[in-house]
Structures are given as C-alpha cells and as structure tokens.
Amino acid sequence: MSRPIRVAQWTSGIVGMSSVRAILDDPRLELVGLYSHSTDKRGQDAGTLAGRGPTGITATDDAGAILALRPDCVVYMPHWPDIAELERILSSGINVVTTARLVNGEYYPDNAGARLAAAAQAGNSTLVGTGMNPMHVPTVALAATAMCRHVSRISVTESMDCFLYGNASTWSGYGFGGPPDPVAIKAALLEAEPDYAETVSAMARAIGVEIDNVELTVECAVALTDRDLGFLQIPAGSVAGIDAIWSGMHDAKPVADLRTTWTLGTILGHPQEPEWSLANGYVIRISGEPNVKLKMSFAPSDFDNFDIGTTTAMPAVNAIPAVVSAGPGVFTPLDLPIVAARAQRC
C-alpha cells in the first residue's frame, strides 16, 4: 500500500492511548479517528489526550461517525469486546485488530465465533485478536517449537506482580481483596477470560491437536497484612495472589497450558501466604525432542521504561500492515507473517 494505512483508534484508556502514540509515530500509519466511551473526552484532540501535540482529530462517542471515515483498520481496545459492535465494524468492510480479550470468539457465548466469521466474510474484512498475553507470548512459544522433532506439550506462564496496572475493577472482579474462595474465583475467571481458553485451543491446533476440553485450576494466596495500593485496598486475610492454569486436554492429557501467577503488592515487600517466587515476566516450556525453556522478563530495574499499556498495545499496532494485507476471515497472530517492531532511526 503506497499511501499510509488509515487507522481509527477505538477506546481511549491506558492501552488505547499507548496505541495512539504508536500510530502517530509510525510513518506507515495515519490516525483518522478516535472513538471514546468517555463523555469527558468527547471533543478533545487525540494528540493532546495521548500527551502529544494537537492532531486536529477529536474524540467522538459516535460509532457511526468513525465508520463513516472508512478507515482501513480499527484498533479495537475496550476491556471486553462487544460482539455486536465488532459485527457492525467488520460487516461494513473495515479490518479490525483487537486486544479486547478475544482470539477468535469460539469460547464466547451466543455463537460469537461463527457470527464474527460471517461478518468478516460479508464485509470482506479481517479480524485478528492479539495482545501481550494472550496472544504474543504463545506465538513466541510456538515459534520455539520449530527446533523440535516432536512436541507433546507447550506451557506458557505469566508470572508477575501486577501493581503497575492500577485498575481496581479488574482486580476486584477477579477476587483480589475478597475472601479466598477458589471456586468463586474460578467462576469469575471463566466468565472474564474466555480468550485464555481460545489461546490454549489455538496453541494445540498449531501443533496438530484438537483439544477435547479446557480445564481450569485455581489457587489463591492471602495477604498477611493490610495493603493500601492506592487504587485498591487488600485487607489482611483476603486474596493477594491468584495462580490459575488453563489446560487444553486431549485424551485426558494436557497438550497446551496457559498459566497466570498474579500478585498485587508483593513486589513492594508486602507478605502473603503462601509466598510465590515470581519470574517478573513469562516462562515458556516445551516438552518434546528436545525440551525447550525460554524466559522473557521485566526485572524491577527495567521498570523505569516499562509500560503495560505499551506491551499490550504494540502487538496490535505492529500487526496492522499484516492485518490489512490478509484475506477476509477471523485469524490469530499465528496466521500472520512475523510481526515485528520498527527500528528507531535517529
């Protein structure tokens, strides 16, 4: 495509503003619109909201106005996806790349996967779900299997203290700060994170296995002292850590696992029971011939330039050219060419 790719940003939160900054910085891309649910951002300049200079593009809460711009791609970044909203965008002929807890919709209710696929075909458009985890880290894991003669199991673990992501509703929704009830936490995770089940299914499919089901196991750790994180209060005796494992099963054996070991405030020195050793990043384990182990970490010394909004947004923004070039349908990052960042030229 000789002209810049015309991009509309959908939502204006932490991840959305990281996306806007990246779009403005990339000469391959042209920001043409900003959709925001927030009424207090309506009419404000996208560049100003993102901490940059004015762009002349103002935020709107009118979805129809964004679609009327006919962007080549919408970068869709609400916290959770609205399937009907995505159907509307795709069926209008606009490509979508999203970080909104969606891989392909197969584990969402109301036949979401088939509906999204039909909308993409009707609009001759493409939908790709991505993000740091899921889907970028599992994509790295699958790339590492290329050196193996055979693979029997792939495991991806996200292990970190998440205090830098100060979203109280997210963490309290998972059970942080509440009673240590693994059954209730499991139910909350199953409802909130169907993309994890979709990811283990996609990982298994990539190595030639169709899973029979996804099993979720949950353990929790409790705070030993009261914690005031600024955005969330965690009283002593309440949940301060959650260790969850989504396992894609085939013939009663796990073939693909996605594990999240999350704490809030432990890295600041607050004690919990049990204590967990955190990787401060991601650990990939491949059981096969040979066995492979990889670690992607963000040490505390790196936190001065670490931004969770950036690490979530960039797999989507960097994928835009590949998404626009793809054929119609619903795809995962595994279906795209290698997605890479652009070198910074001084």
N, C-alpha and C positions, 0 to 999 in steps of 0.2 A: 504494500500500500504506500504510494508515493506521498500522500498527504498525511498529516498526523491523524492518529486514531481518535475519534471524537468520543469522549468519556463523560458519563454522568455519575456522580457520586450519590449513593442512596444511603442516607443517615449521616449524622454529624457528631458522633460520640468520640471516644478516645481513639478507637480503631479507624473510624471514618475520617477524622482529621489527620491522622498519620497517612492515610491513603491520599487525601487531597494534597498534602505536601509532596508526596512522591509523584503524583500525577503532574503537578506544576513543575517539578524538577526534571521530568523525563521528556526530552525533545521528541520522542516518538508519539507522545500523547498530548491531547488538548482537552482541558476541562471545559465542558459546555453547560453543565448544570449541577445543582446541589439540591437534593431533596432532604428535608429535615422534619421530623415529627415535632420538634420543639418549637412552640409558638414564639418563644422569646428570641429565637434565632432567625425567625422569618424576616426577610428583607435585608439581613446583614450580608456583607460581602464575604464570599467563600475564602478569599485570601486572608482577610482580616481575622475570620474565625480560626483559621489554621495558623495564625501567627506570622503571616506573610503580608506582603503589600497588597493593595486592592487589585482585584481582577476584573471588576465590572460584572461579575457573576454573583447573583444574590440567591440566598437560600429561599426555598419555597416549600410549602406543605401541600402543594397541588400536584398530585402524581400525574394527572393528565398533562400538565404543562411540561413536565420532564419528558414524557413520552412524545409530545409534540415536537421536541427538539430533534428527534430521530438520531440519538447517539448511536455510535457503532457498538458500544458496550456500556452496560450499567454495572458498577461495582457495588454490590448489594451487601450491606453490612449492619443490618439490625442484629439485636442479640439473639432473637429467634426468627425463623422465616415465617412469612405469611404465604402459604401455598397459593391462595387465590391471587395474591399480588404478583407472585412470580409467574403464574399462568398468564396474567394480563400483559406483563412485560414481554415474555417470550413469544406469545401469540401475536404481538404487534410487530415482530420481526427484529427485536433487539436482543443481542447476546448478553449473557449475564455471567459474571464470576462472583462468587459469594463466599463469605466466611461465616455465614449465619447458621452454624451447626447443622449443615446439610451436606451430604455427599451426593446421593442420588435419589433420596426420598423413599427407598424401599422399606425402611423401618418406621416411616411416619404413618399415622393413621389415615383413614379415608382414601386409600388407594392413591396416595400422593405421588409415588414414583411414576405410575402409569399416566397420571394427569400431567405431570411435568414433561414427560416424554412426548405426550400428544401435543402439548402446547408448543414445544420446540419444533416438532415436525410441521405443525400448522404454520408457524412463523418463519420456518427455515432458519432457525436460530440455535444457539448453543448455550447450554448451562454447564458450568463447572463449579463444583464445591471444593474449597481448599481452606487454607489457614495454616498456622504453625503445626498444631496437633489437635485433631486431625487436620490435614492430610499430608503436610510436607514431610514430617519426620517418618511416617510409614513409607512414603515414597523413597526416602533415603534408605530405609531398611531393605526395601525390595531391590533397589539398585545394588546393594551389597551382596545379594544372593547370586549375582552374575558370576561370581568366582566359585560357586559351589557346584559340585556334580549332582547332588540332590539335596533337597531340603525337606525336613519333616515338621519344623515348627519355626515360626517367627514371633518374637516378643518385643514389644516396644513399651518402655516405661518412661513416663513423665514424672520426675521426682524433684520437687522444689517447694520452697516456702513462697506463698503467693501474695504476700502483704503488699507488694508493689501494685497489684491490681485491686484498687480500693473500691470495689463495687459491693456494697452491703447486701443488696437484694439478691445478687447471685449467690454469695456465700451463705447467707442465712437460708436461702431456698434449698441449698444442698444439705443443710443441717448444722452448719457451724454456729456455735453459740447456743445450740439447743441440747436436748437430752441425748445421751449416747445410745441411740436406738438403731442398730444396723438394718433392721427390717424397714423402718420408715425411711432411712437414708437411701437404701436400695431402691425403694419405690420412687423417691424423688429423682434419683439419677436416671432410672429407666424412662421417666417422663421427660426429663430435661435434656438428655443426651442420646437420642436415637442415632446421631451421627457416629458415635463410638461403635455401635453395633454395625452400622453401614461400613465403617472403616475396616473392622476385622473381616467382614464378608468380602470386601474388595481385596484385602491382602491375601486371603485364602484363594480367591478366584485367580489372582495374579500368578500363583504358583500351581494352578491347575486343580484346585479343590473347591467343590461346592459344599459349604457347611450345612449341617443339619439344623443347628440352632446356635444361639448365643447364650452363654451362661454368665451371670454377673455375681461376683462375690464381694462383700464389703466388710471391712474392719474399720474401727474408729479409735482415735486417741483422745484423751480428755486433758484439759488444762489443769495444772496443779495449783495455779494462782490466777487471780483475776487479770485479764488482759484488756487494755484500752488501746485499740489500734487506730483510733481517730475516726475511722469510718464504721467500726463495728466493735461492740463490747462482747468479750468472751469470758463469762464468769468461770471461776474455778469449778471443776466437775462437769463442765459442758464440753461439747465437741470442739477440739482444736486441730484435729487432723483426720483425714479420710484416706483410706487405702482401698481402691476399687480396681477390680480386674474384670474386663470383658474378654471372654474366651470364645472364639469361634470353634465349634465342636464338629468333628466328623468321625463317625463310628465310635462315639463316646470318648474321643481323644481330642485335646486342644491342638489346633494347627496354626492358629493366629491369636495372639493376645495383645490387648491394649490395656496398660496399667497406669493408673494415676495415683501417685502418692503426694497428697497435698497437705501442707500445714499453713497456719496463719500465725505469724509472730514468733515461731520457734527460732528462726534465724536471728531474731533480736535478743535471744537469751531467755525467753520465757520457757519454763519447763513443761513437759507433758508426759503422760503415761499411756502407752509405752513410748519410749524415746525411739525415733527412727533416724537412721543415717540417710541424709538426703544427697542426691547426686548433683543438685543445682543445675539440672538440665535433663537430658534424655539419654537412656541406655538402650541400645539395640542388641538383642541376642538372637542369633540364627543357629538352630540345631540342624546340622547336616554334615556334608562332607566337602570342605572342612566346617567345623564350628566357627562362628564369627562373632566378635563382640566389638561394638563401636560405642563411643561416648561423645555426646555433644553437650558442652556445659557452659554455664554462665556463672563464673566464680564471683563471689562478693566484690572482689577487686575490679570487676568489669561493670559493676552496676552504675558507674558514672556515665556510661554511654548506652546502657540497656534500657529499652523502652518496649514494654509488652505490646503497645499499640503498633509499633513498627514491625516486630517479629510476627504479629498476626496479620497485618495488612499486606506486607510485601510479597508473600507467596501469591496473593491475588493480583496485586498491581503488576508484578513482573510477568504474570501469566497472560495479561491482556492481549498482547500480539498473537499468542498461540490460540487463545480462545476465539478471537475474531477470524483467524485463518481456518479453524476447524469446520467440519461439516455440521449439519443440523443434528441435534440429539442431546442427551444428557451424558456427560462424561466425568471421569475423575482425572486428577493430575497424572495418573498412570497412563492415560490415553494420549497425553500431550507430549511433544518434544521436551527435552530437558529445559526446565525453567531456571534461568539464572539472572542475577542482578547485573546492572550495567556498571562498568568501571567508572570511577570518578576521575575526570580529567581536570587537572589544574591549569 
